[in-house]
Amino acid sequence: MPEGMKVRPIICVFLTGLIWLSCPGCGQKQKAVDFYVDAVMLRELSENEMAVENLNTAVKLNKRFSLAYSLLGEIYEEMKQYEKSAASYGNATRLNPWSFKDFFRLGRVYQVMEKFAEAVRAYVRACELRPDHLQAHINAAKSFYEIEDYNNALIYGERAEQIDPNANELQKILGDIYESRKDYDQAIAAYKRALEINSDDTNVMTSLAVAYLRTNRNEPAKELLTSVVRSQPDRVSWPPALIFTDSDNHIKLEERRKTCKKEKKKEKDSKTKNKKRKAKAFDDDLDEPKVEDKKEKGKMKRKKKGDKDNKCPEGYKYGKDWDAYVECDECPVFKACGKKHKE
């Protein structure tokens, strides 16, 4: 039997005895403990749904059973039912405001749900309870960064750095915080430290390249991004500040959104021109052209291309893509779109 399976039943038996000694005659609370013990055993057997049923029964019998709420939060988190997990951890922290584990896990669940303001509150309390806990401070810095509170993000990031300066994840988030504060030299230094810890991290390399570009250091940026492109030729997602060409990985510092708008407008204009060209084509059965001359409003006599009787007396030649001609003041043979034909 694994060590964890041996320890938990012992703890539960101890808990049962403690309740009996402290509260003789509390049958309802004893039943809640019994359901909790069964839930622990069921969880060890990977019977999470049955464990949840027992725990829900336990908290109905004893609404102040913080351990049952905490275990419910763990199981719901494993089952990816994050709303229920957050609610269970929330109950556990209200009943036991000194539980670092529940505050930390509550913050983690809120991070997964992208509720970063709630995650901040949970992590701040976790850091108060465990001032030396590295991951709690890193996660607090990340959550503050997500709500764009860069000052507090930096405070918790620097505290985490005091705990362990060699954490690669920490140096990356510090670089991001400095970059958002437009302190590009500090950002570059942090990204470099991250690469000293893990030289193969392409995300850090990309972020460092962006910081180089912000300070007009194009050559080192190009070298870094060339390495990234070679190692990830199929990468689709890039920071908004970077645009590549397929030929030589040339880099331009401009907003991707603006460029996309220009490309979409160009494509739209091209489609509009094609539609107008098609609209100018004449049906052989019609006697009048579909396109009117802007100068000469009214009906114009149509003459077909190739009609020998309609040669231009001034010696103008037909264009390759001219389908029809109309009379005008300048020449009896004229293109329907209004453009003069060349000699």
Secondary structure, 3 states (H helix, E strand, C coil): CCHHHHHHHHHHHHHHHHHHHHCCCCHHHHHHHHHHHHHHHHHHCCCHHHHHHHHHHHHHHCCCCHHHHHHHHHHHHHCCCHHHHHHHHHHHHHHCCCCHHHHHHHHHHHHHCCCHHHHHHHHHHHHHHCCCCHHHHHHHHHHHHHCCCHHHHHHHHHHHHHHCCCCHHHHHHHHHHHHHCCCHHHHHHHHHHHHHHCCCCHHHHHHHHHHHHHCCCHHHHHHHHHHHHHHCCCCCCCCCCEEECCCCCCEEECCHHHHHHHHHHHHHHHHHHHHHHHHCCCCCCCCCCCCCCCCCCCCCCEEECCCHHHCCCCCCCCCCCCCEEECCCCCCCEECCCCCCCC
